[in-house]
């Protein structure tokens, strides 16, 4: 187990390094002049100002030296400074990331609380009307774009039936917890797609486990349906959800970006959107690094959860 974890950590470091190389290169390939994007169209009338800007930020250096300079700062914990606001990227991310976690965390927990029982019910009532209805709902949930869900929810629950506010809380820090009522609608909108995804996988996993020999043996010994489901099937079925949860973090954060834009919620998605519109490279790179770290960490935690939930799993050493 320890050897496996060390190997996975080393693999994660390589993945993160490749992510920084690819992202840095793609951002440099974006059409347009960075100095003009930051200083405005008037910069074209002042070539000297463009040269000064390029010298200050290292754009006059060869591309590989620019990357190594940025990577060296990154390893020292320096993500640079926003070209638009002048704030450090670390401080911007430190402000936005907790807000996104406060949105994504409850959405994932709500999705799990709904999707797991939903998948189990579909499996034990396979080919019955209940299964068909829940299957249709899960497909609709999963296939509907996040922005359409947000627009429909705002129109129904904030305009026609003014139950929730149109905008998410605009306060900072711990004050978000006292205004959590305003986050209920964004959290529900974000969880809809996750419910559709997780419930389908949970249904398939439960069906696979119900066909296993240990289930037939438990039933032959007189175990009740409830005992078989809770003691044997459910735990083994959760391994699929644990793996899926770790691997779906990028998708969840992608949906959070849309939800944050729809509800004007100033989290990571809102920060990324405005940085992309302004070609604020330091913020975009910082966002990508944080997203990559969270994705790799989620994948690693999923592997650990897989071993914990299913003791039969053993990771063999490479030959």
N, C-alpha and C positions, 0 to 999 in steps of 0.2 A: 504493500500500500504506500509506504513512504517513497520507495523507488518510483512508483507510478506518479505520485504527486510531483516529485522533483522533475521527472521527465516532462510532465505536462506544464510545469512552470517554465522550463527552458523553451518548450515549444511556444508558449504564450509570449515570451520575450521576442522570439524570432518573428512571430506574427505581428506584434506591435511595431517592430522595426520596419517590416514590410509595409504596414499601413501608413506609417509616417512618410516613407519614400514615395509611395503611390499617391497619397493625398497631396503632398508637397508638390510633386510633379504636375498633377492635374490642375491644381490651383494656379500654377505658373503658366499653364497653357490657356487659361481663360482669356478671350480676346479683350483688348483695351489696354489702356495705360493706367497703372496703379496711381501714379502721381496725379493724373487728371481726375481719376475717380475720387481721390481724397481732397484735392484742392479745388476742384471744380473746373469747368470748361475754360475759365480764364487762364489756366496754367499754360495753355498753348501759346499765349502771347508772352510768356516769360520762360524761355528755354533755360535760363540760368536757374530759376527756381526748381525746375524739373531735375536738373543735374544735382542740385543741392539735396533734394529729396532722395534721389537714387543713391547718393553718397552716404547720407545719414542712415539709410536702411539697408545698405549693402547691395543694391540692385546693379551697381556697376561692377560687381565681382563675378567671376565665373559661377555657373549654376551650382557646381559641386561644392564650392566654397560657401555659397549662400546656405546650402542645405546643412553642411557640417557646422556652420556657425549657429544656425537655428537649433540643430540637434544638441550641440554642446550646452546652449542655454537651457534647453528642455531638461537635460540630465541634471542640471543644477537647480531645477524647479522654477526657472524663469520662463514663462510662456510669452513674454513680451508685453507690449502695450497696444491698446486699440488705437488705430489711426484716426478714428472719428471722435471718440470721447476723451482720449488721452488716459483713460484708466487702465490699470494693469489687467491683463486677461484673466489672471488668477482670481482677482477680486470680482470680476464680472461673473465668472463661472461659479465662484463661491456663493454669489447671491442668487444666481438662476438655478443651479443644480438642486438645492433643497426644495425649491418651489416645484420643480418637475417631479422630484421624488414624492412630494406630498400629493401630487396628482396621480402618478403612475402606481405608487404603492397601494393605496386604497382601491384603485381600479383593478389591479391584479388580484388582490384578496377577494374583492367582490366577484370577479370572474370565476375564481376557483370555487367560491362558496356556491355559485349557481351551476357552473359547468360540470363539476364532479357528480353531484346528485342527478343532474340532467342526463349525463352519459350513462350512469348506472341504470336509471329508469328506462332509457331507450334500449339498453342491452337486455334487461330481464323481461321487457315487453316487446321483444323483437317481432316485427311484422304486424304488430297490433296498431290500432288507430293512434294510440298515444305515441308510439314510436314514429309514425309517419308525420304527425303534427310537429313533434319536437325536431325531427330531421329537417322539415321545411323551414322551421324557425331558425335553426342553427345555420342552414345554408344562406338564408336571407341576412342574418347577422354578419356572417363572415364575408359575404360578397358585396355588401353595401359599403361604399366609400365612407371614410370617417367624416369628410366635410359634409356629405349629404345627411348623415346621422345628426351632426351638430346643427345644421340648418333646420332640419325637421324638428329637433328637440327644442331649439330656441323659439321657433314659430308656434309650437304647440304649448310648451310649458312656461314660456316667458312672455309671449305676446298675447295669444288667445286666452290661455289660462295662466294669468300672472302668478304662478306658484313660486318660481325661482327667478332671480335676477338675470338680466341678459348678459351682463359682464361678470367675469370672475373677480374675486377680491383683488384690489389694486394695492393693498397694504403690504408692508415689508415685515420680515422677521417673524417673531412669535405671534404677532397680531393675526397671522393667517389662521391660527387655530381658533381664535375667537370669531373669525368670519368664515368658518368652514362650511356654513350653510350655502354660501355662494359657490362652493366647489362641488356640491352634490351633483348638479347637472353635468358639468364637464367630466366628472369621474364616471358617471353612468354612461355617458356617450363613449368614452374611451373603452369601457369594459365590454360594450356590446360585441365588438369584433373579436375580442379575446374569448368571450363565452362561446361564440360560434366555432372558433378554432379548437379550443380545448374540449368541448363537449363531443365533437366528432371523434377525436383521438381517444377520449375516455370510453366512448361506446365501443370502438374497435378493440381496445385493450381488454375491456371486461368480457367481451364475446370470446376473445382468444383464450382468456383464463378459464372461462366457464367450460371450455371444451377440454381442459387438461385432465389428466388421470387423477391428480390429487383431489380435484373437486368431486369426481365420481366416487372416489374412495371415501371422502368425508360424508357424502350423501348416503353411501351404503352402510356407514357406521351409525346412521340415524341422526346426523347433524341437521339442524333446521336450516331453511333457506337463508334466514337472517344471519345465522352463525357462519354459514359458508361464505356469504358475501362479506361480512365484516372482518372475519378472522383470516380468511384465506385470499379471496379474490381481490378485495379492495386494495390491500397493501401491495400486492404484486402488480396491480393495474396502475398504481400511482407512479411506478418507475417511468412509464411513458410520459406522464405529465411532468415529472421532474426534469427529464431530458428536454422536453419541448419548452418548458419554462425558461431554461437557460439559453436555449438557441433562439427563442423568439423575442429576446430583449430588444434587438435592433428594430424589429417590426413594431413592438409596443412603443418605443421612443419615436419612431416615425409617425405613428398615429397621434402621439402626444403633440408633435409639432403642429399638426393640422388642428387639433382641438385647441391648443393654446392660441393659435392665430384666430380661430373662430370666436373665442371668448375673451380675447385680448388679455390673456394670462401671461405675465412676463416671466416665463421660465426659459429653459434651454431652447425650445423650439422658437420662441419669440426672438431670443437673442440670435440664433442662427439665421433666421429669416432676414433680419435687419442687417446682419453682418454680410450676408450673401448679396443683398441688394446694393450695399456700399463697397463691395470688394474689400472688406476689412480682413485681410489674410491672417493676421495674428489671432483674431477671434475664431475664424473658421478652423484654423489648425488646432487651436486649443480645444475647441468643441469636438473635433475629430479624435484627438488623443483621448479625451475623457470618455467619449462614446466607445472607442476601441477597448479601453481598459475595462469598462463596465461589461462589454460583450464577452471579452475573454474571461473575465471573472465569473460571469454568469455561466459560461460553458464549463469552467472548472468546478463550480459549485454543483452543476448538474451531474457531472461525473461522480463527485463525492456522494451526492444524494442517491445516485443509482446504486452504489455499493451498499450504502446504509439501508436502503429500502429492500434490497434483494441480496441477502447474504450468499446466495448461490453464485453470484457474479464474482469472478476473480480475474484480475488483469494479469495475463501471462507476461513474463519477461521476454524481451526480444531475443531471438536466437542469434 
